[in-house]
């Protein structure tokens, strides 16, 4: 029997266990007192890292640790918790999505986060990406255009005790000039061209990780600011929700 098959069988069992745990469990949100359920989620998370993220080539140990640590199930709608560690994006509210775990990990690794960094996260959504970054850098400024999503992300991050993320409501096309220059900028929604303000707000040596393209055909790019200008590298094809143009771009 191949090891993939036994891994798959274990994953199925784990999924069943996680499902049973959540239906029977009395505690829904805090996780305290629902140790079995949290343990099952932690196991699902460890498996997610091995089978979806390490298997596809993400190597940075700090990124892998962060992906093992952040409770993704707390960032998805309650009724989708049992799917939180699946190999796919999931809907949040207002037609938005939380990215597939592998994409979050690959983008985070591409940013090359360092412990002293202040980074900008554009498109807070659920706050999951910001929470992953928060474990890897000193401070995260995260900007979301939809106020109710920003509000909920703030609440989730506070419940989890994440205190180095500042969630702002506003238009990410403009970046957040107040905190610039950034040691890295990660964008989780796709513009059709790279917003000039984001290039301006990069420190020299810093990287902008951003999907660029139209609604169905985008590529993930890394733009590095050098002493002489900008260098662009293309990673692979992706599909993100569009970066909604702000007033100036319409
Ligand atoms: N990083 C998120 C997923 C983001 S989905 C997570 O981990 O859950 C993309 C988000 O970008 C959506 O919440 C959408 O509302 C937001 N968005 C779209 N256009 C934007 C803009 N111009 N400025 C800021 N946020 C924007």
Boltz pocket constraint, residues with backbone or C-beta under 6 A from the ligand:
constraints:
  - pocket:
      binder: B
      contacts: [[A, 96], [A, 97], [A, 98], [A, 99], [A, 122], [A, 123], [A, 124], [A, 125], [A, 126], [A, 127], [A, 128], [A, 129], [A, 130], [A, 143], [A, 144], [A, 145], [A, 146], [A, 149], [A, 170], [A, 171], [A, 172], [A, 173], [A, 188], [A, 189], [A, 241], [A, 242], [A, 243], [A, 244], [A, 245], [A, 246]]
      max_distance: 6.0
